[in-house]
């Protein structure tokens, strides 16, 4: 029985001695850099303008290109580096946006310092998917601000959704519904962006109401101007005009050209579209303030 106690006692002594040795061998970092400003504090603490790098290590969640890392680092093992060099390394590595420095731990040795980098990785855009359309998906996908492989940004994603809504409205889909969903892959640190589009019907131009503000024009002149404006915004054709950005710009240009030729180059025009959801049409209210008519004088010889 005494031999068993002696054996157990020897085992525990050996176990705790080994643990103690392991704890003693685990060296705490001399200094930890967690932000760029800490670098100045480090060099102030070591009271030197440079330090010798005797080792470079890193910890990362995903594989990184070691050659790219060393290139961005800007120095190598056995180099004496200054505060500016270490600060530049911090800047250029983070500026690349492929991976970010979470911290740099410095371990002191008899010969110099070992730099241990810990990296974090941003989520990157893996793919963009447009749903709800049989054709024309690429047109809306091109409005997405982020490119595949870029760091994912929630603000840019939501801005892209708003831009797609604007594109739809400009095409006459005034009540289009756009929804979105993002799927995060925690392991791969990637994101899939999904945009769901329900365009609905295109709105068409139904009628135009003209409001003229003038200074002493004759009734027949006002009637002629109003008739022309209505024809510009609501031309008599076999097919109703689609209400879209192209049509509005074209009509506004025609109106300004017409008014200029009539001597109203300084006319003020306000355009108010009124949507009718019951039949998916648009009425225009065209508000025109006409200044005093200018006499157009042409010089030169005309046949």
N, C-alpha and C positions, 0 to 999 in steps of 0.2 A: 504493500500500500504506500509506503514511504517513497518507493521508486516512482510511482505514478505521480505523486505530488511534486517530486523533484522535476519530473519531465514537464508537467504542466507549467510549473513556475519558470522553467528555462524557456518554454515556448512563448509565454507572455512577455518575458524580459526581452527576447529576441524581436518579437512583434513591435513593441513600443520603441525599441531602439531603432528599428528600421524606419518606423513612421517619423520619428524625430529627425533622423538623418535626411529623409525626404523633404521635410518641412524646411530644414536648414538649407538644402540645395536650391529650393525655389526662391529665386531672387526677386524682390519687388522692383518695379521700374524706378529709375532715378528721377524721371520726370515724365509727365503725360501731357501731350498737346491735344487739346480738344477743339481749339479754334485758332485762327491765324494769329490773333493777338498774343496767344500764349508763347509764340516763338520768341518774341522780344523779351518776355519774362525769362525764358530759358537761358538766353545768352547773357542776360543780366545776372542770372544766378551762377553760371559757370565762370563769370568774370573773364571772358575771353571773346575775341572777335571771330573765332573759328573753332570748329571741333572736328576731330578725326572720326570718320565713319569706318568701323571695322566689320560691319555686317548689316545687311538689309533683309528683313523678313516681312512677310505679310500674311494676314488671315482674311479669307474672303468666303462668301456664301456660294458664289458661282465662279467658274474658271475665268481667269483674266489673261490677256496677252502679256506675258512677262516682258517681251521685247518692247512693246508699247509702253508698259509701265516704266521701264528703266529709261526710255527715251524722254518721257514726260518728267521723270524725276530729275534729270539733268546732271546727275553726278553718280559716281560709282563707289564701290568699296575701296578703301584706302585713300579716299579723297578728303582733304580738309575742306569743309563747307562753311560758308558764312550765314549770317541771319537772313540775308537777302536770298541766297540760293535755296534755303529751306522754305522760305516764304513763297518764292516763285514756284517751287515744286508743289506746294499746297494749292496754289492758284491754278496752275496749268492742269493738274490732275482733275481737280473739280470742274474746271471750265470745259473739259472734254465731255462731261456728262455721261460717260460710259459707266463710271463707278465713282463713288465719292469717299473721301477720307473721313472716317468717323473719329479716329484718334491715331496718334503716333506715340508709342511708348519708347522711351530711351532707357536702355540698360547700360550701365557703366561697367567697363572692364579695365584691366591694367593698361591696355593699349589705346583704348578710345571708347566709342559708343556704338552699340547695336541699335538700329532703328527698326521698330516693329510696327508696321502699318496694319490697321484694321479698316476694311472697306465695307461700305454698304452699296447696294445696287438699286437704282430707280426702276420702277416698272416701265417697260418699253412697249410701244404699240406693235402688236403682232399682226393684226389685220383689221380691215374695216368692211363691214357687211351692210349693204342696202337691201331692205326688204319691202315688199308691197308693189313692186313694179316688174312688168315683163320685159321691158326694154328701157334704155336710157339711164341705167343705173350709174354708169361711169360719169355722166354729167354731174350728178349730185355727189358722187364720191370725190370728184375733183374739188368740190367746195370744202372738203374736210381739211382743216388747217394742218394737221399733223401727218407726217410721213411715216410709213412702216419702218420700224427700227429706232425712231426717235423716242426720247423719254416721254411717257404719258403725262399729260397735264389736264386736269379736270376742267380748268377754265377754258382752255383752248377747245376741249371737246364740246362743252356746252355752247361756246361761241360758234362752233361749226354747225351745231344743230340749228341755231338761230339763223345762220347764213343760208342753210338749206330751206328753212321756212320762208326767208325773203325771196329766194330764187323761185319757189313755188308761187308765191304771191305775184311776183313780177311776170309769171307766165299765165296769170289769170286764175290760178287755183287759190282763190281768196280765202277759202275756209279749209284749206288743207290741214291735216293733223299729222304732226311729226312727233314721234316718241323715240326714246333712246334707252339703251341698256349697255352696261360695260361688264365684262366677265374677267375677273382677275385670276391668273394662274400663280398661286403663291410660290410654288416650287420653281417654276421657270422665270418668275418675275416679269410676266408678259400680260398684256391686256388685249382682249378682243372688243372692238367697238361695234355695236349693232344700232342701226338707224331704221326705224319702221315708218314708212310713208303711206298715208292714205290721202291721195290727191283730191278726190271728189270731183265735181264738175267744174269746167272752166266757165267763168263769168263772161257775159257778152254785153256789149253796149246797147242800151235800149233807147235812151232819149237824152236830149240836152236842153238845159234851161240857161238862157243868157241874161245876165244882169249888166246893163250898160250905164255907166256914170259919165256924163258928157257935159260939155260947155257950149250950149247954143246950137247943136246940130238940128237940122230939119228932120221931121218925122220920116220922110222917104229915105233919108240918109241912114237913120237909125235902123229902119226896116231892112235895108240892104245889108248893113253890117251884121245884124242879127241873123239874117238868112244865111250869110256866108259862114259865120261861126258855127251855126248848127250843122251845116253841110260838112264842115271840117271834122267835127266830132261825131257826127252821126250821118255818114254818107248813105245815100240810097243805093243799096246793092242787093243782089240776090241772097247773100248770106250775111248774117249779123257779124259785126266785127268782134273779135276776141279782145276782151279788156286785158291788156298786158303792158309791160313797160315800153316795149317797142312802139306800140300804137300811140301811147300817151306822148312819148317824146316826139314822134313824127307829127302828131296833131299840134302840139305846142309850137314846133318849128314852123309849120304852115301858117298858124295863126299870127305869129310874130312877123313873118314875112309879109303876110297880107296887110296887117296894120301898118307896117313900115311903108309899103307902097301907097297906102291911102293917106300918108302924111302923119301917122301917129307913131312915130318911132319911139317915143318915150311912154307909150301906153303901159300901164301896170295891169298884169294879168294874174288872177288867182284861180286855181282849178280845184274844185271839190268833188271827188267821186262819192256817190251815195249808193251803197250796196243794197240790193234787194235779195234776201236769202230765199224768199218763197219761189222765185223763178230764176234765180242765179243770174241776175242782170245788174247793170250799173247805169245809173243816171248821172250825167255830168252837170254840175252847176259851174258855169264859166262866168266869173266876175271880172269885168273889164272897166278900168278907169281910163277914159280917153282925155288927153290934154287938148289944148287948143291946136287945131289942125295947122300943120306946117305946109307952106307952099313949096313944092318940089321944083327946083330949078336945074335944068340940064344945060351944059355948055358943050359946044362942038357942032359939027356939021352932020346933019342927018338927012338921008334921002327920003 
